[in-house]
Amino acid sequence: MIPDEIVERVRSAADIVGIISEYVPLKRSGGTWRGPCPFHQGKNPNFSVSPSHGSYHCFVCHESGDVFTFLRKRLGLDWPSAVKYVGEKVGIEVIDVRIRRADLPQENMAATYRRMETARQQQAAQIRAVGEQQKRERIAEADKEVTITLATAQETADRTRGEGDAQRTRIYAQSFGRDAGFASFYRSMQAYEASIGQGDATMVLSPDSAFFRYFERGPGGAR
Ligand SMILES: [Zn+2]
């Protein structure tokens, strides 16, 4: 984009008659210059150039414009080239700031966007990694707790069972040692247990069986 100020300076400094007359034979007619219209290939001087207005106009095909328009339409120049072309003739440096003002920011924006995208992806990856790590830590922690709980439970159970076994053995030993009645009862119960241990079985107890005798007398009631 060429700043308007430069365009206006070039336009007002341009010798529109001198430039157009390079392509169209012009003859002075009062305040204007006339010639055959190059746009509709006219033979008569219907093409008028006004140096005071800095414009041209065809009374037949109504083609009109300024010096830049003429160069664009007659020579096929684009707008910046037309302004530069005239600027060179009048000694004004025409700076197309489009490259500096539009293209570079565009590049910068793309680069900035790429940087943002990269940073965002890195951040996301980092968050995922941290999340994975935390998840692994939590699972490990939970596993550890389960292991500890199981181990503790196992240990407690083992100890309890061990204690129970020891206690039972101790009680039996004490009972067998000092209570013949209980020893007799215990042996009877073991015999009953063995006989009814499997399958359906009916236990018929005699009123004078060791079982009843034991309960009649109570522990330690052997005689
Ligand atoms: Zn014309």
Residues whose N, C-alpha, C, O or C-beta is under 5 A from the ligand:
A	BS01	ZN	C37 F39 H40 C58 V60 C61 H62 E63
